[in-house]
């Protein structure tokens, strides 16, 4: 584990290019305009500088520079006023005129649970992660992958509740965008490892330049349009067939399931891990167990009640817990100079 940094490193000063063909080196570029100077950022920069230095004993070759990121609450806003995929299911079942009259009773109940939680502060039922997962599998069953991608992007284009100047799809933490750019320019491969639906994640991260094959998430079974109940091993898909979503859940990608999916899909132990909740601890611990390379894990806490919708008391307790677990803590209040940009303002939720 990277030792805690006691000094604060100022961001490098950006130099102007002598021509449009010049490319600024990572060492000279100011990546972190949206950050305040802080221990977490200093630790990240010192780590990257060390493991990318061929002369360092902790040098990591480029193909092994794997960084995994949770999505909701780590770089995508989750408090408008709940997860993107929860909000979208609520809309699909209770408001979408093309589907609301077709929803099965259990799917309708799950959507109502979300609405009661969001609007009335009623606690979600125990085990709601799985309740939602099964309901969401049913709610989008029969959609082609292209239709579902369009549906997600159309919903993402709606104004983000609780903010002005931002859509759901634009609700990305600006400082974390800068971390993405910094790591990419230093030879890291970034993976999104989320509890949310894989195809929702793909649609949301597409503008960030994260390729679809770098996204791991909740999965439902897919099928060819003419396949019916025939197992895929006994069915040959035709040239005119296309893939649709089914109502069969394969995996909810949380906690240790994240580790299992990383092992199966990436095949390497990450060296950097970023998250924000207990659902990410297993992924962090897997990263920190890397026996080949030096590694580090970061937890972001939503402790800024002025610029975002947050529970500061809860966040501060989590910050203590994460530090004791050996993770670096990123404070949105103290470490982020801006969260979404100066044109975005927090406002009351409207229902």
C-alpha positions as CSV (number, residue, x, y, z in Angstrom):
1,X,0.0,0.0,0.0
2,X,1.3,3.4,-0.9
3,X,2.5,5.3,2.2
4,X,0.5,8.3,3.2
5,X,1.8,11.5,1.7
6,X,2.6,14.2,4.3
7,X,3.4,17.0,1.9
8,X,1.1,18.5,-0.7
9,X,2.2,18.7,-4.3
10,X,1.1,21.6,-6.4
11,X,-0.2,20.8,-9.8
12,X,2.3,21.3,-12.6
13,X,2.0,24.5,-14.6
14,X,0.6,24.1,-18.0
15,X,2.9,25.4,-20.7
16,X,1.8,26.7,-24.1
17,X,2.5,24.8,-27.2
18,X,4.8,26.3,-29.9
19,X,2.6,24.8,-32.6
20,X,-0.7,22.9,-33.0
21,X,1.3,19.8,-33.7
22,X,3.0,19.8,-30.3
23,X,1.6,17.4,-27.7
24,X,2.0,18.4,-24.1
25,X,3.7,15.8,-21.9
26,X,1.9,14.4,-18.9
27,X,4.7,15.8,-16.7
28,X,4.0,19.4,-17.8
29,X,0.2,19.4,-18.2
30,X,-2.0,20.7,-15.5
31,X,-4.6,18.0,-15.2
32,X,-6.2,19.0,-11.9
33,X,-7.8,22.4,-12.4
34,X,-11.0,21.2,-10.5
35,X,-9.1,20.0,-7.5
36,X,-7.8,21.6,-4.3
37,X,-4.4,20.6,-3.1
38,X,-5.0,17.6,-0.8
39,X,-3.5,14.4,0.5
40,X,-5.5,12.1,-1.7
41,X,-4.5,13.9,-4.9
42,X,-0.8,14.1,-3.8
43,X,-0.9,10.4,-3.0
44,X,-2.3,9.6,-6.5
45,X,0.2,11.7,-8.3
46,X,3.2,10.4,-6.3
47,X,2.0,6.8,-7.0
48,X,1.6,7.4,-10.7
49,X,5.0,9.1,-10.9
50,X,6.6,6.2,-9.1
51,X,5.1,3.3,-11.0
52,X,5.5,4.9,-14.4
53,X,9.2,5.6,-13.8
54,X,11.3,2.9,-15.5
55,X,14.1,3.6,-12.9
56,X,11.8,2.9,-10.0
57,X,11.8,-0.4,-8.1
58,X,8.0,-0.2,-8.3
59,X,7.8,0.4,-12.0
60,X,4.7,-1.2,-13.6
61,X,4.8,-2.1,-17.3
62,X,2.0,-0.4,-19.2
63,X,0.0,-3.5,-20.0
64,X,-0.4,-4.1,-16.2
65,X,-1.5,-0.6,-15.3
66,X,-5.1,-1.5,-14.6
67,X,-7.4,0.9,-12.8
68,X,-11.0,0.0,-11.9
69,X,-13.7,2.5,-11.1
70,X,-17.1,2.1,-9.6
71,X,-19.6,4.3,-11.4
72,X,-22.5,5.6,-9.2
73,X,-21.3,8.0,-6.6
74,X,-17.7,7.6,-7.7
75,X,-17.8,9.6,-10.9
76,X,-21.5,9.7,-11.7
77,X,-23.9,11.6,-9.4
78,X,-26.1,9.2,-7.5
79,X,-28.1,11.7,-5.4
80,X,-30.5,13.2,-7.9
81,X,-32.1,11.8,-5.8
82,X,-31.0,8.2,-6.2
83,X,-29.1,6.0,-8.6
84,X,-29.6,6.7,-12.3
85,X,-30.9,3.2,-13.0
86,X,-33.4,3.5,-10.1
87,X,-34.7,6.7,-11.4
88,X,-35.0,5.3,-14.9
89,X,-36.9,2.3,-13.7
90,X,-39.3,4.5,-11.8
91,X,-39.9,6.5,-14.9
92,X,-40.2,3.4,-17.1
93,X,-42.8,1.8,-14.9
94,X,-44.8,4.7,-13.5
95,X,-44.6,7.4,-16.1
96,X,-43.6,6.0,-19.6
97,X,-46.9,5.8,-21.5
98,X,-45.5,3.1,-23.8
99,X,-44.9,0.7,-20.8
100,X,-46.7,1.7,-17.6
101,X,-49.9,-0.2,-18.4
102,X,-47.9,-3.4,-19.2
103,X,-45.7,-3.6,-16.1
104,X,-46.1,-6.8,-14.1
105,X,-47.2,-6.3,-10.5
106,X,-43.8,-7.1,-8.9
107,X,-42.1,-4.6,-11.3
108,X,-44.7,-2.0,-10.4
109,X,-44.1,-2.6,-6.7
110,X,-40.3,-2.1,-7.1
111,X,-40.8,1.1,-9.0
112,X,-43.3,2.4,-6.3
113,X,-40.7,1.5,-3.6
114,X,-38.3,3.8,-5.4
115,X,-40.8,6.6,-5.7
116,X,-41.8,6.3,-2.0
117,X,-38.1,6.4,-1.1
118,X,-37.3,9.4,-3.3
119,X,-40.4,11.5,-2.6
120,X,-41.4,10.5,0.9
121,X,-38.2,9.3,2.5
122,X,-39.6,5.8,3.1
123,X,-36.9,3.2,3.5
124,X,-36.3,0.8,0.7
125,X,-37.2,-2.9,1.5
126,X,-34.4,-5.1,2.8
127,X,-32.4,-6.6,-0.1
128,X,-33.7,-4.0,-2.6
129,X,-30.5,-4.3,-4.7
130,X,-31.8,-7.7,-5.9
131,X,-35.4,-6.7,-6.0
132,X,-34.5,-3.9,-8.3
133,X,-32.3,-6.2,-10.4
134,X,-35.0,-8.7,-11.1
135,X,-37.6,-5.9,-11.8
136,X,-35.3,-4.1,-14.2
137,X,-34.6,-7.4,-16.1
138,X,-38.4,-7.7,-16.7
139,X,-39.0,-4.0,-17.4
140,X,-36.7,-3.9,-20.4
141,X,-37.1,-7.5,-21.7
142,X,-37.7,-7.7,-25.4
143,X,-35.8,-4.5,-26.3
144,X,-33.0,-4.9,-28.8
145,X,-29.6,-3.6,-27.6
146,X,-29.9,-0.6,-29.9
147,X,-33.4,0.2,-28.6
148,X,-32.2,0.0,-25.0
149,X,-29.1,2.1,-25.7
150,X,-31.4,4.8,-27.2
151,X,-33.8,4.5,-24.3
152,X,-31.0,5.1,-21.8
153,X,-29.6,8.1,-23.7
154,X,-33.0,9.6,-24.1
155,X,-33.6,9.4,-20.3
156,X,-30.0,10.7,-19.7
157,X,-31.0,13.8,-21.8
158,X,-33.6,14.8,-19.2
159,X,-32.8,17.6,-16.7
160,X,-31.2,16.2,-13.6
161,X,-33.6,16.7,-10.7
162,X,-32.2,18.8,-7.9
163,X,-29.9,20.8,-10.2
164,X,-30.0,23.6,-12.8
165,X,-27.8,23.6,-15.9
166,X,-27.3,19.8,-16.1
167,X,-28.9,16.8,-17.6
168,X,-28.7,13.3,-16.0
169,X,-26.1,12.3,-18.6
170,X,-24.0,15.4,-17.8
171,X,-23.9,14.6,-14.1
172,X,-20.3,13.6,-14.0
173,X,-17.9,14.8,-11.3
174,X,-15.5,17.1,-13.2
175,X,-12.5,16.3,-10.9
176,X,-12.9,12.6,-11.7
177,X,-13.0,13.4,-15.5
178,X,-9.5,14.9,-14.8
179,X,-8.4,11.7,-13.1
180,X,-9.5,9.7,-16.1
181,X,-7.4,11.9,-18.5
182,X,-4.4,11.8,-16.2
183,X,-4.4,8.1,-15.9
184,X,-5.0,7.5,-19.6
185,X,-2.1,9.8,-20.5
186,X,0.1,7.9,-18.1
187,X,-0.6,4.5,-19.8
188,X,-3.3,3.2,-17.5
189,X,-6.3,1.1,-18.9
190,X,-9.5,2.1,-17.2
191,X,-12.4,-0.2,-16.4
192,X,-15.8,0.7,-15.1
193,X,-16.9,-2.0,-12.6
194,X,-20.4,-1.1,-11.5
195,X,-23.5,-2.6,-9.8
196,X,-25.6,-0.9,-12.5
197,X,-26.7,-2.6,-15.7
198,X,-23.7,-3.1,-18.0
199,X,-25.6,-1.5,-21.0
200,X,-26.7,1.5,-18.9
201,X,-23.1,2.0,-17.9
202,X,-21.9,1.8,-21.5
203,X,-24.3,4.5,-22.6
204,X,-23.3,6.8,-19.8
205,X,-19.5,6.5,-20.1
206,X,-19.4,6.6,-23.9
207,X,-18.9,10.5,-23.9
208,X,-16.0,9.9,-21.5
209,X,-14.1,7.9,-24.1
210,X,-14.4,4.6,-22.2
211,X,-14.8,1.7,-24.6
212,X,-17.7,-0.7,-24.3
213,X,-15.4,-3.6,-23.7
214,X,-14.0,-1.7,-20.6
215,X,-17.3,-1.8,-18.8
216,X,-18.4,-4.5,-16.4
217,X,-21.8,-4.4,-14.7
218,X,-25.0,-6.2,-13.8
219,X,-26.0,-8.5,-16.6
220,X,-29.2,-10.1,-18.0
221,X,-29.3,-12.9,-20.4
222,X,-29.4,-12.0,-24.1
223,X,-31.0,-14.0,-26.9
224,X,-31.3,-14.0,-30.6
225,X,-34.8,-12.9,-31.9
226,X,-35.6,-16.3,-33.4
227,X,-33.9,-18.4,-30.7
228,X,-37.0,-18.9,-28.4
229,X,-36.3,-21.4,-25.6
230,X,-33.6,-23.2,-27.6
231,X,-30.2,-23.1,-25.7
232,X,-27.6,-21.1,-27.5
233,X,-25.3,-24.1,-27.9
234,X,-28.0,-25.7,-30.0
235,X,-29.0,-22.7,-32.0
236,X,-27.3,-21.0,-34.9
237,X,-28.1,-17.3,-35.2
238,X,-28.9,-16.1,-38.7
239,X,-27.6,-13.1,-40.5
240,X,-30.9,-11.3,-40.2
241,X,-31.3,-12.0,-36.5
242,X,-30.4,-9.5,-33.8
243,X,-30.0,-9.6,-30.1
244,X,-32.6,-8.8,-27.5
245,X,-32.6,-8.5,-23.7
246,X,-34.5,-11.2,-21.8
247,X,-36.0,-11.1,-18.3
248,X,-33.4,-13.5,-16.9
249,X,-30.9,-12.0,-14.5
250,X,-27.4,-13.4,-14.7
251,X,-25.5,-11.4,-12.0
252,X,-25.8,-8.4,-9.8
253,X,-22.3,-7.0,-9.8
254,X,-21.8,-6.0,-6.2
255,X,-19.2,-6.7,-3.5
256,X,-17.3,-10.0,-4.1
257,X,-19.2,-10.4,-7.4
258,X,-17.1,-7.4,-8.6
259,X,-13.9,-9.3,-7.9
260,X,-15.2,-12.5,-9.6
261,X,-16.1,-10.5,-12.7
262,X,-12.8,-8.6,-12.7
263,X,-10.9,-12.0,-12.6
264,X,-13.0,-13.4,-15.4
265,X,-13.1,-10.5,-17.7
266,X,-9.9,-8.7,-17.2
267,X,-7.7,-11.5,-16.0
268,X,-5.3,-9.3,-14.1
269,X,-5.4,-7.9,-10.6
270,X,-5.9,-4.1,-10.7
271,X,-3.2,-1.7,-9.3
272,X,-5.6,1.2,-8.7
273,X,-9.2,1.1,-7.5
274,X,-11.8,3.9,-7.0
275,X,-15.1,3.6,-5.3
276,X,-17.5,5.2,-2.8
277,X,-19.4,2.6,-0.8
278,X,-19.3,-0.8,1.0
279,X,-20.2,-2.4,-2.3
280,X,-16.7,-1.5,-3.5
281,X,-14.7,-2.8,-0.6
282,X,-14.1,-6.2,-2.0
283,X,-12.8,-4.7,-5.3
284,X,-10.5,-2.4,-3.2
285,X,-9.2,-5.3,-1.1
286,X,-8.6,-7.4,-4.3
287,X,-6.5,-4.5,-5.7
288,X,-4.6,-4.1,-2.4
289,X,-3.9,-7.9,-2.4
290,X,-1.8,-7.5,-5.6
291,X,1.3,-9.5,-4.9
292,X,3.1,-8.4,-8.0
293,X,2.8,-4.6,-8.0
294,X,2.4,-1.7,-5.6
295,X,-1.3,-0.7,-5.4
296,X,-3.6,1.9,-4.0
297,X,-7.3,2.3,-3.4
298,X,-9.4,5.5,-3.1
299,X,-12.9,6.1,-1.6
300,X,-14.9,9.2,-2.4
301,X,-17.2,10.5,0.2
302,X,-20.3,12.7,-0.5
303,X,-19.8,15.2,2.3
304,X,-20.7,18.5,0.5
305,X,-24.2,19.6,1.4
306,X,-23.9,23.0,-0.1
307,X,-23.0,22.1,-3.7
308,X,-24.5,18.6,-3.9
309,X,-27.2,16.5,-2.2
310,X,-25.4,14.8,0.6
311,X,-25.5,13.5,4.2
312,X,-22.4,15.0,5.7
313,X,-22.7,13.2,9.1
314,X,-23.0,9.8,7.5
315,X,-20.1,10.7,5.0
316,X,-17.7,11.7,7.8
317,X,-18.4,8.4,9.6
318,X,-17.6,6.5,6.4
319,X,-14.5,8.5,5.9
320,X,-13.1,7.3,9.2
321,X,-14.1,3.8,8.3
322,X,-12.4,3.9,4.9
323,X,-9.2,5.3,6.4
324,X,-9.1,2.6,8.9
325,X,-9.5,0.1,6.1
326,X,-6.4,1.4,4.4
327,X,-8.0,3.4,1.6
328,X,-7.3,7.0,0.7
329,X,-10.3,9.2,1.2
330,X,-11.4,11.9,-1.3
331,X,-13.6,14.6,0.2
332,X,-16.0,16.2,-2.2
333,X,-16.3,19.2,0.1
334,X,-12.6,19.7,0.8
335,X,-10.9,18.3,-2.2
336,X,-13.1,19.4,-5.1
337,X,-12.8,23.0,-6.2
338,X,-15.8,22.4,-8.3
339,X,-18.1,19.3,-8.6
340,X,-20.0,19.8,-11.9
341,X,-18.7,23.2,-13.1
342,X,-19.7,26.8,-12.3
343,X,-22.8,26.7,-14.5
344,X,-24.5,23.9,-12.3
345,X,-26.4,24.9,-9.2
346,X,-28.0,22.7,-6.5
347,X,-31.7,23.4,-6.1
348,X,-34.6,21.7,-4.3
349,X,-36.0,18.5,-5.8
350,X,-39.2,18.9,-7.8
351,X,-41.8,16.2,-8.0
